[in-house]
Amino acid sequence: MGIQSGTITAIEACSPAKLNLFLHVTGRRSDSYHSLQTVFQLLNWGDDMRFEVRTEPGVTLSGDTDDIAPEQNLILQAAQALGQTDLGAHIHIRKRIPRGGGLGGGSSNAATTLLALNRVWGLGLEQDALQRLATPLGADVPVFVMGQSAWAEGVGEVLSAIALPKRWFVIAQPHCTVSTAEIFADPALTRHTPPITVQAFFSGAGHNDLQDIVLPRYPEVQNAWEWLNQHSLTARMTGSGACVFAALETKESARQIAAEAPDGLTVVVAEGVDRLPEMRVVE
């Protein structure tokens, strides 16, 4: 997700969504966080972001900001994490990734902000330094800084790049928001799923431990999951929901399924990618 060095005043980038192809909760840590095992599949679909250098210090934000308070806005938190109070930038965002959908929108926006401001401000930080800044922002932020689909463990920060089969995904977006904290706090959540190997994953092993908690609580998610299963697909929830998805081998077959979506259900088709495209320097 890098760009050529030089004098840069503006950058445009896709801030991509992700899917969890499986998600196991393998333990609970002493710091109250959960140990996880998952595969992050990056997508060629997401939010559009533009970063422009300002002569005035400070970072301003416009676009689809969801009226999030500044102290809770991951874009602004990421900018602040770089510690450059004497530099300025304006960030514009066009949102496509739904909030609370399990697609990593906020985390992706934070990572894209770290990467883009590192370039337009000429900071020259290497990826390991950016990863250290990313981890406190959220468990999903490091994989977007890495910029590759990955096998993940720990709380999501122990990453290994993984080459995944080329797939197209039908992603159903129920019109509800799932609270990640609420789901992880549920006493019925399985917290000691045995770890699996990469080989077992490629042989078809893996599920989403959070799905059994979410489906009974959120009828909209249940209905979307059942709709995909009606097409003889293996539907699965991503993250803590609310979005559910199914994988297909061709764009045409994915579009055919999406065209049959019931009224009131938003559905998108996106291609899985192993590596993110380059950011675009704006002349």
Backbone as CSV, one residue per row, in Angstrom:
resi,resn,N_x,N_y,N_z,CA_x,CA_y,CA_z,C_x,C_y,C_z
1,MET,0.825,-1.194,0.000,0.000,0.000,0.000,0.863,1.249,0.000
2,GLY,2.121,1.101,-0.410,3.021,2.244,-0.441,2.923,3.014,-1.733
3,ILE,3.619,4.168,-1.789,3.680,4.980,-2.994,5.102,5.464,-3.166
4,GLN,5.394,6.004,-4.315,6.732,6.496,-4.581,7.019,7.724,-3.718
5,SER,8.241,7.823,-3.262,8.609,8.951,-2.420,8.727,10.213,-3.263
6,GLY,8.672,11.361,-2.606,8.769,12.628,-3.297,7.916,13.652,-2.583
7,THR,7.791,14.819,-3.206,6.964,15.864,-2.625,5.514,15.572,-2.965
8,ILE,4.720,15.287,-1.951,3.336,14.869,-2.135,2.440,15.821,-1.366
9,THR,1.405,16.309,-2.026,0.469,17.198,-1.342,-0.895,16.559,-1.141
10,ALA,-1.207,15.509,-1.893,-2.510,14.859,-1.735,-2.431,13.404,-2.174
11,ILE,-3.193,12.572,-1.492,-3.259,11.140,-1.780,-4.720,10.708,-1.743
12,GLU,-5.106,9.830,-2.667,-6.408,9.179,-2.622,-6.196,7.688,-2.428
13,ALA,-7.038,7.066,-1.614,-6.857,5.651,-1.308,-8.198,4.994,-1.054
14,CYS,-8.269,3.705,-1.395,-9.385,2.876,-0.962,-9.057,2.356,0.428
15,SER,-9.946,2.595,1.363,-9.823,2.047,2.714,-10.678,0.784,2.736
16,PRO,-10.067,-0.390,2.607,-10.818,-1.597,2.251,-11.548,-2.238,3.423
17,ALA,-12.566,-2.997,3.078,-13.232,-3.853,4.054,-12.473,-5.170,4.169
18,LYS,-12.805,-5.919,5.225,-12.242,-7.255,5.409,-13.356,-8.221,5.778
19,LEU,-13.082,-9.488,5.563,-13.930,-10.563,6.070,-13.100,-11.447,6.985
20,ASN,-13.727,-11.988,8.011,-13.115,-13.065,8.792,-13.624,-14.371,8.211
21,LEU,-12.741,-15.113,7.533,-13.171,-16.359,6.908,-13.494,-17.416,7.949
22,PHE,-12.887,-17.330,9.107,-13.330,-18.043,10.302,-12.879,-17.211,11.490
23,LEU,-13.422,-17.496,12.666,-13.047,-16.737,13.859,-13.238,-17.617,15.086
24,HIS,-12.126,-18.055,15.654,-12.160,-18.885,16.854,-11.699,-18.073,18.061
25,VAL,-12.417,-18.210,19.148,-11.988,-17.646,20.431,-11.270,-18.769,21.167
26,THR,-9.960,-18.640,21.303,-9.145,-19.747,21.818,-8.757,-19.594,23.279
27,GLY,-9.119,-18.483,23.908,-8.788,-18.300,25.318,-9.106,-16.894,25.769
28,ARG,-8.998,-16.693,27.069,-9.188,-15.356,27.638,-7.925,-14.976,28.389
29,ARG,-7.402,-13.796,28.098,-6.130,-13.360,28.651,-6.322,-12.661,29.991
30,SER,-5.222,-12.499,30.699,-5.274,-11.855,32.010,-5.661,-10.382,31.922
31,ASP,-5.461,-9.766,30.741,-5.830,-8.356,30.569,-7.284,-8.188,30.131
32,SER,-8.052,-9.273,30.186,-9.484,-9.335,29.858,-9.763,-9.414,28.359
33,TYR,-8.732,-9.259,27.528,-8.913,-9.470,26.099,-8.980,-10.966,25.803
34,HIS,-9.523,-11.285,24.633,-9.627,-12.680,24.227,-8.538,-13.022,23.216
35,SER,-8.020,-14.232,23.318,-7.104,-14.753,22.307,-7.938,-15.288,21.150
36,LEU,-7.525,-14.944,19.948,-8.297,-15.281,18.761,-7.438,-16.012,17.739
37,GLN,-8.117,-16.653,16.826,-7.470,-17.215,15.648,-8.416,-16.952,14.483
38,THR,-7.884,-16.376,13.415,-8.749,-16.002,12.307,-7.939,-15.876,11.029
39,VAL,-8.641,-15.813,9.912,-8.048,-15.406,8.637,-8.748,-14.137,8.188
40,PHE,-7.960,-13.098,7.971,-8.466,-11.842,7.426,-8.373,-11.897,5.902
41,GLN,-9.510,-11.812,5.246,-9.562,-11.695,3.789,-9.837,-10.238,3.437
42,LEU,-8.883,-9.582,2.792,-9.104,-8.205,2.356,-9.922,-8.187,1.069
43,LEU,-10.659,-7.103,0.871,-11.541,-6.967,-0.277,-11.143,-5.768,-1.129
44,ASN,-11.563,-5.806,-2.393,-11.290,-4.677,-3.291,-12.405,-3.640,-3.228
45,TRP,-13.089,-3.588,-2.134,-14.240,-2.699,-1.942,-14.147,-2.076,-0.555
46,GLY,-14.503,-0.803,-0.465,-14.441,-0.155,0.838,-14.766,1.320,0.740
47,ASP,-14.229,2.078,1.662,-14.442,3.524,1.713,-13.395,4.240,0.862
48,ASP,-13.760,5.398,0.335,-12.811,6.249,-0.387,-12.317,7.345,0.549
49,MET,-10.998,7.537,0.603,-10.422,8.566,1.465,-9.451,9.429,0.667
50,ARG,-9.444,10.709,0.978,-8.519,11.651,0.347,-7.818,12.442,1.452
51,PHE,-6.514,12.587,1.312,-5.683,13.274,2.298,-4.959,14.422,1.609
52,GLU,-5.129,15.629,2.129,-4.477,16.809,1.566,-3.685,17.528,2.650
53,VAL,-2.475,17.929,2.301,-1.648,18.693,3.236,-2.240,20.084,3.423
54,ARG,-2.275,20.547,4.666,-2.676,21.912,4.998,-1.481,22.634,5.598
55,THR,-1.405,23.938,5.344,-0.313,24.710,5.940,-0.562,24.977,7.418
56,GLU,-1.840,25.001,7.818,-2.165,25.226,9.223,-2.021,23.916,10.001
57,PRO,-1.512,23.971,11.232,-1.410,22.753,12.038,-2.793,22.180,12.357
58,GLY,-2.825,20.873,12.555,-4.066,20.211,12.937,-4.689,19.448,11.789
59,VAL,-5.582,18.536,12.142,-6.251,17.681,11.164,-7.742,17.989,11.167
60,THR,-8.290,18.235,9.980,-9.724,18.451,9.829,-10.313,17.295,9.040
61,LEU,-11.604,17.083,9.222,-12.264,15.913,8.649,-13.599,16.330,8.061
62,SER,-13.918,15.797,6.863,-15.208,16.073,6.237,-15.719,14.808,5.573
63,GLY,-16.983,14.865,5.136,-17.572,13.714,4.468,-18.489,12.938,5.386
64,ASP,-18.515,11.622,5.174,-19.418,10.746,5.926,-18.764,10.354,7.245
65,THR,-18.857,11.234,8.204,-18.161,11.013,9.480,-19.057,10.413,10.551
66,ASP,-20.326,10.138,10.222,-21.249,9.448,11.143,-21.465,10.189,12.461
67,ASP,-21.133,11.455,12.496,-21.336,12.248,13.720,-20.679,11.618,14.943
68,ILE,-19.526,10.990,14.732,-18.795,10.378,15.840,-18.036,11.465,16.588
69,ALA,-18.096,11.426,17.903,-17.367,12.399,18.717,-15.877,12.298,18.421
70,PRO,-15.159,13.426,18.369,-13.732,13.404,18.022,-12.912,12.436,18.866
71,GLU,-13.225,12.333,20.155,-12.437,11.452,21.015,-12.699,9.971,20.733
72,GLN,-13.741,9.662,19.950,-14.038,8.281,19.584,-13.774,8.004,18.109
73,ASN,-13.350,9.011,17.365,-13.146,8.869,15.927,-11.768,8.276,15.661
74,LEU,-11.742,7.071,15.087,-10.467,6.380,14.878,-9.583,7.078,13.855
75,ILE,-10.171,7.807,12.921,-9.362,8.551,11.957,-8.552,9.619,12.683
76,LEU,-9.215,10.380,13.528,-8.521,11.432,14.273,-7.559,10.839,15.299
77,GLN,-7.934,9.717,15.915,-7.031,9.063,16.857,-5.756,8.599,16.159
78,ALA,-5.906,8.061,14.940,-4.731,7.612,14.192,-3.829,8.790,13.845
79,ALA,-4.432,9.893,13.421,-3.633,11.083,13.113,-2.887,11.568,14.346
80,GLN,-3.556,11.565,15.484,-2.921,12.004,16.724,-1.802,11.061,17.150
81,ALA,-1.955,9.770,16.846,-0.941,8.789,17.236,0.402,9.057,16.567
82,LEU,0.389,9.728,15.428,1.637,10.052,14.740,2.408,11.158,15.448
83,GLY,1.747,11.882,16.349,2.431,12.845,17.209,2.974,14.076,16.517
84,GLN,2.362,14.470,15.405,2.867,15.617,14.637,1.938,16.811,14.808
85,THR,1.955,17.422,15.965,1.018,18.509,16.254,1.303,19.781,15.467
86,ASP,2.502,19.878,14.872,2.839,21.079,14.107,2.519,20.935,12.625
87,LEU,2.016,19.767,12.211,1.679,19.533,10.807,0.167,19.535,10.639
88,GLY,-0.271,19.741,9.383,-1.700,19.825,9.129,-2.128,18.987,7.942
89,ALA,-3.378,18.538,7.977,-3.946,17.786,6.862,-5.459,17.881,6.922
90,HIS,-6.073,17.788,5.735,-7.527,17.661,5.658,-7.839,16.284,5.091
91,ILE,-8.769,15.593,5.739,-9.152,14.243,5.333,-10.622,14.258,4.940
92,HIS,-10.913,13.738,3.748,-12.300,13.598,3.298,-12.591,12.117,3.105
93,ILE,-13.747,11.677,3.591,-14.087,10.257,3.501,-15.478,10.073,2.922
94,ARG,-15.573,9.104,2.017,-16.866,8.658,1.500,-17.069,7.225,1.986
95,LYS,-18.054,7.033,2.856,-18.263,5.738,3.488,-19.117,4.815,2.626
96,ARG,-18.681,3.568,2.529,-19.493,2.486,1.986,-19.631,1.355,3.006
97,ILE,-18.600,1.174,3.820,-18.597,0.090,4.796,-19.538,0.459,5.940
98,PRO,-20.531,-0.388,6.234,-21.467,-0.053,7.311,-20.808,-0.135,8.678
99,ARG,-21.223,0.742,9.555,-20.713,0.725,10.918,-21.346,-0.436,11.688
100,GLY,-20.543,-1.122,12.502,-21.059,-2.229,13.294,-21.418,-3.440,12.468
101,GLY,-20.756,-3.610,11.322,-21.081,-4.725,10.442,-20.089,-5.864,10.480
102,GLY,-18.971,-5.702,11.192,-17.956,-6.747,11.221,-17.026,-6.726,10.031
103,LEU,-17.055,-5.636,9.256,-16.214,-5.516,8.065,-14.961,-4.681,8.305
104,GLY,-14.782,-4.199,9.522,-13.543,-3.499,9.874,-13.425,-2.089,9.358
105,GLY,-14.539,-1.412,9.120,-14.478,-0.088,8.510,-13.684,0.926,9.306
106,GLY,-13.972,1.043,10.595,-13.249,2.008,11.417,-11.777,1.690,11.523
107,SER,-11.453,0.409,11.671,-10.050,-0.009,11.756,-9.317,0.261,10.452
108,SER,-9.989,-0.011,9.336,-9.390,0.251,8.032,-9.138,1.738,7.834
109,ASN,-10.092,2.575,8.227,-9.913,4.025,8.120,-8.719,4.491,8.937
110,ALA,-8.557,3.930,10.144,-7.427,4.303,10.998,-6.106,3.913,10.352
111,ALA,-6.037,2.693,9.816,-4.798,2.232,9.185,-4.471,3.053,7.948
112,THR,-5.479,3.336,7.133,-5.259,4.141,5.935,-4.759,5.524,6.309
113,THR,-5.269,6.064,7.404,-4.811,7.371,7.883,-3.345,7.320,8.292
114,LEU,-2.943,6.295,9.031,-1.534,6.155,9.414,-0.639,6.091,8.181
115,LEU,-1.027,5.262,7.216,-0.204,5.067,6.024,-0.131,6.337,5.176
116,ALA,-1.281,6.972,4.973,-1.320,8.133,4.082,-0.630,9.349,4.692
117,LEU,-0.889,9.626,5.963,-0.244,10.787,6.584,1.254,10.569,6.731
118,ASN,1.663,9.339,6.941,3.100,9.044,6.967,3.762,9.486,5.671
119,ARG,3.029,9.349,4.559,3.581,9.720,3.254,3.454,11.213,2.969
120,VAL,2.254,11.767,3.135,2.099,13.180,2.762,2.868,14.093,3.712
121,TRP,3.080,13.663,4.933,3.880,14.446,5.873,5.363,14.117,5.784
122,GLY,5.721,13.124,4.967,7.127,12.776,4.790,7.799,12.273,6.054
123,LEU,7.086,11.501,6.870,7.641,11.053,8.148,8.640,9.917,7.990
124,GLY,8.459,9.105,6.959,9.405,8.025,6.700,9.369,6.885,7.699
125,LEU,8.249,6.690,8.392,8.146,5.592,9.354,8.041,4.260,8.623
126,GLU,8.794,3.270,9.088,8.727,1.933,8.511,7.474,1.218,9.020
127,GLN,7.155,0.086,8.359,5.914,-0.611,8.698,5.886,-1.086,10.148
128,ASP,7.020,-1.537,10.691,6.994,-2.021,12.069,6.652,-0.895,13.041
129,ALA,7.118,0.316,12.753,6.778,1.459,13.603,5.295,1.798,13.488
130,LEU,4.758,1.731,12.276,3.336,1.988,12.088,2.494,0.910,12.760
131,GLN,2.976,-0.334,12.739,2.252,-1.419,13.411,2.167,-1.172,14.910
132,ARG,3.237,-0.661,15.490,3.214,-0.379,16.931,2.207,0.721,17.257
133,LEU,2.059,1.679,16.363,1.052,2.721,16.562,-0.357,2.179,16.332
134,ALA,-0.474,1.179,15.462,-1.785,0.650,15.088,-2.420,-0.187,16.185
135,THR,-1.623,-0.986,16.880,-2.174,-1.961,17.823,-3.056,-1.341,18.899
136,PRO,-2.655,-0.227,19.546,-3.536,0.351,20.568,-4.848,0.911,20.013
137,LEU,-4.901,1.154,18.710,-6.109,1.721,18.116,-7.211,0.686,17.957
138,GLY,-6.856,-0.595,17.889,-7.858,-1.640,17.732,-7.242,-2.906,17.189
139,ALA,-7.863,-4.042,17.510,-7.295,-5.340,17.161,-7.198,-5.568,15.656
140,ASP,-8.082,-4.930,14.877,-8.081,-5.147,13.428,-7.212,-4.152,12.669
141,VAL,-6.713,-3.119,13.337,-5.955,-2.088,12.628,-4.643,-2.624,12.053
142,PRO,-3.882,-3.464,12.775,-2.589,-3.911,12.236,-2.669,-4.619,10.890
143,VAL,-3.702,-5.424,10.643,-3.750,-6.148,9.369,-3.928,-5.179,8.205
144,PHE,-4.631,-4.080,8.423,-4.788,-3.097,7.351,-3.496,-2.316,7.124
145,VAL,-2.716,-2.095,8.170,-1.395,-1.483,7.991,-0.489,-2.437,7.227
146,MET,-0.574,-3.722,7.550,0.201,-4.734,6.833,-0.156,-4.739,5.347
147,GLY,-1.451,-4.554,5.056,-1.893,-4.441,3.673,-1.999,-5.743,2.922
148,GLN,-2.103,-6.863,3.650,-2.205,-8.171,3.018,-3.216,-9.025,3.777
149,SER,-3.889,-9.917,3.046,-4.694,-10.919,3.727,-3.771,-11.748,4.607
150,ALA,-4.280,-12.173,5.760,-3.364,-12.741,6.744,-4.041,-13.748,7.661
151,TRP,-3.232,-14.699,8.117,-3.558,-15.568,9.241,-3.211,-14.787,10.499
152,ALA,-4.139,-14.736,11.460,-3.934,-13.895,12.637,-4.186,-14.671,13.919
153,GLU,-3.365,-14.374,14.920,-3.534,-14.944,16.252,-3.302,-13.841,17.284
154,GLY,-3.218,-14.209,18.569,-3.150,-13.204,19.628,-4.492,-12.509,19.737
155,VAL,-4.493,-11.188,19.821,-5.747,-10.435,19.761,-6.005,-9.957,18.336
156,GLY,-5.223,-10.482,17.402,-5.330,-10.109,16.005,-4.099,-9.421,15.479
157,GLU,-3.082,-9.279,16.353,-1.883,-8.527,15.972,-0.723,-9.417,15.541
158,VAL,-0.818,-10.731,15.771,0.236,-11.656,15.344,-0.147,-12.144,13.957
159,LEU,0.500,-11.603,12.943,0.049,-11.748,11.564,1.059,-12.479,10.700
160,SER,0.539,-13.332,9.830,1.352,-13.992,8.807,0.600,-13.888,7.489
161,ALA,1.262,-13.373,6.459,0.611,-13.249,5.153,0.169,-14.616,4.660
162,ILE,-0.970,-14.656,3.994,-1.510,-15.912,3.500,-2.040,-15.697,2.086
163,ALA,-1.757,-16.642,1.200,-2.267,-16.590,-0.169,-3.571,-17.376,-0.217
164,LEU,-4.642,-16.712,-0.567,-5.968,-17.320,-0.550,-6.465,-17.567,-1.968
165,PRO,-7.319,-18.573,-2.147,-7.888,-18.812,-3.475,-8.668,-17.594,-3.958
166,LYS,-8.643,-17.377,-5.246,-9.392,-16.252,-5.816,-10.883,-16.519,-5.648
167,ARG,-11.569,-15.627,-4.975,-12.994,-15.787,-4.714,-13.709,-14.436,-4.830
168,TRP,-14.968,-14.526,-5.178,-15.866,-13.378,-5.119,-16.834,-13.611,-3.974
169,PHE,-17.210,-12.554,-3.311,-18.032,-12.679,-2.116,-19.334,-11.899,-2.262
170,VAL,-20.417,-12.556,-1.881,-21.707,-11.894,-1.725,-21.827,-11.526,-0.253
171,ILE,-21.961,-10.246,0.034,-21.974,-9.758,1.412,-23.320,-9.099,1.685
172,ALA,-24.056,-9.683,2.617,-25.362,-9.156,3.003,-25.207,-8.274,4.230
173,GLN,-25.809,-7.095,4.159,-25.677,-6.101,5.225,-27.034,-5.868,5.897
174,PRO,-27.336,-6.605,6.963,-28.596,-6.357,7.685,-28.622,-4.936,8.238
175,HIS,-29.803,-4.391,8.349,-29.938,-3.010,8.823,-30.017,-2.987,10.349
176,CYS,-28.917,-3.404,10.952,-28.794,-3.351,12.406,-27.310,-3.266,12.739
177,THR,-27.017,-2.878,13.954,-25.646,-2.768,14.433,-25.460,-3.709,15.610
178,VAL,-24.412,-4.519,15.558,-24.123,-5.468,16.632,-23.026,-4.894,17.520
179,SER,-23.232,-4.950,18.817,-22.231,-4.486,19.779,-21.205,-5.587,20.021
180,THR,-19.960,-5.346,19.589,-18.902,-6.334,19.795,-18.693,-6.611,21.278
181,ALA,-18.684,-5.563,22.081,-18.465,-5.736,23.520,-19.551,-6.602,24.141
182,GLU,-20.777,-6.400,23.714,-21.899,-7.179,24.246,-21.737,-8.661,23.922
183,ILE,-21.319,-8.962,22.702,-21.191,-10.359,22.292,-20.045,-11.036,23.036
184,PHE,-18.914,-10.360,23.162,-17.785,-10.963,23.870,-18.061,-11.110,25.370
185,ALA,-18.972,-10.317,25.901,-19.294,-10.408,27.328,-20.323,-11.491,27.631
186,ASP,-20.944,-12.053,26.609,-21.993,-13.044,26.835,-21.406,-14.296,27.491
187,PRO,-21.949,-14.732,28.618,-21.393,-15.913,29.296,-21.509,-17.196,28.488
188,ALA,-22.403,-17.218,27.496,-22.565,-18.420,26.683,-21.525,-18.536,25.571
189,LEU,-20.723,-17.502,25.371,-19.724,-17.537,24.303,-18.667,-18.598,24.575
190,THR,-18.391,-19.412,23.580,-17.300,-20.382,23.670,-15.974,-19.636,23.690
191,ARG,-15.144,-19.919,24.690,-13.886,-19.184,24.853,-12.657,-20.080,24.817
192,HIS,-12.837,-21.345,24.512,-11.690,-22.255,24.529,-11.738,-23.208,23.336
193,THR,-12.026,-22.662,22.164,-11.994,-23.473,20.951,-10.558,-23.891,20.662
194,PRO,-10.311,-25.171,20.416,-8.939,-25.608,20.125,-8.405,-24.928,18.865
195,PRO,-7.166,-24.470,18.886,-6.579,-23.873,17.677,-6.525,-24.886,16.534
196,ILE,-6.579,-24.370,15.315,-6.422,-25.223,14.143,-5.167,-24.800,13.385
197,THR,-4.761,-25.621,12.446,-3.592,-25.323,11.624,-4.036,-24.671,10.317
198,VAL,-3.081,-24.060,9.643,-3.373,-23.483,8.332,-3.849,-24.572,7.378
199,GLN,-3.203,-25.738,7.453,-3.594,-26.842,6.585,-5.038,-27.262,6.835
200,ALA,-5.433,-27.290,8.117,-6.812,-27.657,8.438,-7.790,-26.621,7.892
201,PHE,-7.418,-25.350,7.960,-8.272,-24.299,7.407,-8.482,-24.500,5.916
202,PHE,-7.404,-24.767,5.184,-7.531,-24.959,3.741,-8.297,-26.236,3.400
203,SER,-8.413,-27.137,4.372,-9.199,-28.360,4.169,-10.659,-28.177,4.565
204,GLY,-11.011,-26.980,5.000,-12.407,-26.686,5.293,-12.747,-26.509,6.754
205,ALA,-11.769,-26.623,7.653,-12.042,-26.446,9.076,-12.238,-24.971,9.399
206,GLY,-12.912,-24.727,10.499,-13.094,-23.354,10.969,-14.541,-22.909,10.929
207,HIS,-14.914,-22.093,11.897,-16.252,-21.525,11.989,-16.135,-20.187,12.718
208,ASN,-17.241,-19.540,12.950,-17.243,-18.282,13.705,-17.904,-18.530,15.054
209,ASP,-17.109,-18.499,16.125,-17.645,-18.757,17.461,-18.697,-17.734,17.883
210,LEU,-18.620,-16.525,17.343,-19.547,-15.470,17.750,-20.920,-15.618,17.101
211,GLN,-20.968,-16.358,16.018,-22.202,-16.460,15.246,-23.345,-17.061,16.060
212,ASP,-23.056,-18.081,16.863,-24.112,-18.731,17.643,-24.705,-17.807,18.700
213,ILE,-23.959,-16.785,19.096,-24.478,-15.809,20.056,-25.297,-14.737,19.341
214,VAL,-24.835,-14.320,18.171,-25.470,-13.197,17.468,-26.801,-13.590,16.828
215,LEU,-26.847,-14.731,16.150,-28.043,-15.071,15.375,-29.326,-15.080,16.207
216,PRO,-29.359,-15.696,17.387,-30.613,-15.679,18.156,-31.007,-14.291,18.662
217,ARG,-30.038,-13.407,18.812,-30.315,-12.073,19.364,-30.739,-11.068,18.301
218,TYR,-30.313,-11.292,17.072,-30.537,-10.305,16.013,-31.267,-10.974,14.848
219,PRO,-32.603,-10.874,14.802,-33.368,-11.518,13.730,-32.939,-11.071,12.336
220,GLU,-32.509,-9.806,12.192,-32.084,-9.331,10.873,-30.865,-10.107,10.375
221,VAL,-29.938,-10.414,11.278,-28.758,-11.196,10.903,-29.168,-12.627,10.585
222,GLN,-30.029,-13.189,11.403,-30.534,-14.546,11.172,-31.186,-14.650,9.798
223,ASN,-32.012,-13.674,9.441,-32.712,-13.707,8.155,-31.732,-13.622,6.988
224,ALA,-30.722,-12.768,7.099,-29.726,-12.653,6.029,-28.942,-13.946,5.880
225,TRP,-28.579,-14.538,7.005,-27.844,-15.806,6.992,-28.681,-16.905,6.345
226,GLU,-29.965,-16.965,6.687,-30.846,-17.988,6.115,-31.039,-17.769,4.620
227,TRP,-31.115,-16.498,4.192,-31.283,-16.229,2.759,-30.098,-16.765,1.960
228,LEU,-28.883,-16.526,2.422,-27.718,-17.044,1.708,-27.691,-18.568,1.728
229,ASN,-28.066,-19.166,2.834,-28.075,-20.628,2.913,-29.106,-21.251,1.987
230,GLN,-30.163,-20.524,1.668,-31.183,-21.041,0.761,-30.631,-21.296,-0.635
231,HIS,-29.529,-20.638,-0.952,-28.918,-20.798,-2.273,-27.851,-21.893,-2.274
232,SER,-27.925,-22.792,-1.303,-26.961,-23.889,-1.168,-25.541,-23.370,-0.996
233,LEU,-25.434,-22.213,-0.366,-24.136,-21.632,-0.064,-23.833,-21.832,1.413
234,THR,-22.552,-21.798,1.745,-22.155,-21.850,3.148,-22.031,-20.419,3.643
235,ALA,-23.078,-19.942,4.289,-23.089,-18.569,4.789,-22.366,-18.507,6.120
236,ARG,-21.680,-17.395,6.337,-20.936,-17.221,7.587,-20.957,-15.739,7.965
237,MET,-20.969,-15.492,9.246,-20.907,-14.125,9.745,-19.448,-13.689,9.804
238,THR,-19.196,-12.414,9.545,-17.842,-11.880,9.667,-17.714,-11.109,10.970
239,GLY,-16.616,-11.289,11.670,-16.405,-10.613,12.940,-17.520,-10.912,13.914
240,SER,-17.990,-9.882,14.594,-19.124,-10.030,15.501,-20.434,-9.641,14.823
241,GLY,-20.436,-9.605,13.460,-21.610,-9.224,12.723,-21.713,-7.702,12.641
242,ALA,-22.713,-7.244,11.941,-23.917,-7.918,11.549,-23.850,-8.548,10.151
243,CYS,-22.818,-8.289,9.378,-22.785,-8.743,7.994,-22.496,-10.237,7.913
244,VAL,-23.117,-10.858,6.913,-22.861,-12.264,6.620,-22.456,-12.369,5.158
245,PHE,-21.758,-13.443,4.817,-21.215,-13.544,3.468,-21.179,-14.990,3.008
246,ALA,-21.007,-15.141,1.704,-20.765,-16.447,1.097,-19.769,-16.256,-0.031
247,ALA,-18.936,-17.268,-0.258,-17.896,-17.209,-1.283,-18.350,-17.933,-2.541
248,LEU,-18.032,-17.343,-3.698,-18.320,-17.960,-4.986,-17.082,-17.872,-5.866
249,GLU,-17.049,-18.695,-6.897,-15.847,-18.775,-7.722,-15.804,-17.721,-8.814
250,THR,-16.946,-17.196,-9.225,-16.944,-16.228,-10.321,-17.750,-14.984,-9.958
251,LYS,-17.402,-13.899,-10.610,-18.129,-12.644,-10.421,-19.570,-12.780,-10.895
252,GLU,-19.747,-13.500,-11.994,-21.078,-13.646,-12.559,-22.012,-14.387,-11.608
253,SER,-21.527,-15.468,-11.002,-22.382,-16.218,-10.079,-22.685,-15.406,-8.832
254,ALA,-21.713,-14.622,-8.374,-21.946,-13.774,-7.207,-22.992,-12.708,-7.518
255,ARG,-22.892,-12.110,-8.694,-23.863,-11.078,-9.071,-25.261,-11.665,-9.230
256,GLN,-25.331,-12.896,-9.711,-26.633,-13.539,-9.879,-27.317,-13.734,-8.528
257,ILE,-26.565,-14.177,-7.540,-27.126,-14.339,-6.196,-27.549,-12.982,-5.637
258,ALA,-26.689,-11.978,-5.785,-26.983,-10.651,-5.236,-28.252,-10.062,-5.844
259,ALA,-28.492,-10.348,-7.122,-29.666,-9.806,-7.801,-30.964,-10.371,-7.238
260,GLU,-30.881,-11.471,-6.514,-32.066,-12.110,-5.949,-32.280,-11.749,-4.481
261,ALA,-31.583,-10.735,-4.007,-31.709,-10.344,-2.600,-33.129,-9.874,-2.295
262,PRO,-33.646,-10.230,-1.144,-34.996,-9.783,-0.776,-35.038,-8.280,-0.537
263,ASP,-36.210,-7.708,-0.662,-36.383,-6.277,-0.409,-35.946,-5.944,1.015
264,GLY,-35.255,-4.821,1.136,-34.832,-4.374,2.457,-33.477,-4.878,2.901
265,LEU,-32.850,-5.747,2.107,-31.524,-6.260,2.459,-30.497,-5.697,1.481
266,THR,-29.532,-4.971,1.987,-28.464,-4.423,1.154,-27.417,-5.498,0.913
267,VAL,-27.054,-5.693,-0.348,-26.088,-6.731,-0.716,-25.052,-6.127,-1.651
268,VAL,-23.794,-6.438,-1.419,-22.724,-6.016,-2.317,-21.933,-7.239,-2.755
269,VAL,-21.277,-7.098,-3.887,-20.377,-8.127,-4.413,-18.977,-7.544,-4.434
270,ALA,-18.025,-8.279,-3.879,-16.645,-7.787,-3.819,-15.681,-8.937,-4.065
271,GLU,-14.541,-8.588,-4.636,-13.501,-9.575,-4.909,-12.506,-9.623,-3.754
272,GLY,-12.132,-10.824,-3.360,-11.078,-10.968,-2.370,-9.721,-10.705,-2.999
273,VAL,-8.844,-10.026,-2.269,-7.500,-9.726,-2.768,-6.489,-10.094,-1.691
274,ASP,-5.318,-10.527,-2.129,-4.258,-10.853,-1.178,-3.480,-9.621,-0.751
275,ARG,-3.428,-8.616,-1.623,-2.648,-7.418,-1.329,-3.415,-6.191,-1.810
276,LEU,-3.319,-5.122,-1.031,-4.043,-3.909,-1.390,-3.375,-3.179,-2.543
277,PRO,-4.164,-2.452,-3.343,-3.578,-1.670,-4.436,-2.815,-0.471,-3.906
278,GLU,-2.002,0.105,-4.767,-1.235,1.290,-4.401,-2.162,2.478,-4.145
279,MET,-1.771,3.318,-3.214,-2.443,4.607,-3.078,-2.151,5.457,-4.320
280,ARG,-3.042,6.401,-4.604,-2.873,7.232,-5.803,-2.474,8.646,-5.406
281,VAL,-1.335,9.076,-5.922,-0.890,10.449,-5.691,-1.696,11.380,-6.588
282,VAL,-2.247,12.425,-6.001,-3.037,13.397,-6.750,-2.124,14.530,-7.178
283,GLU,-2.064,14.756,-8.469,-1.194,15.814,-9.000,-1.802,17.189,-8.739
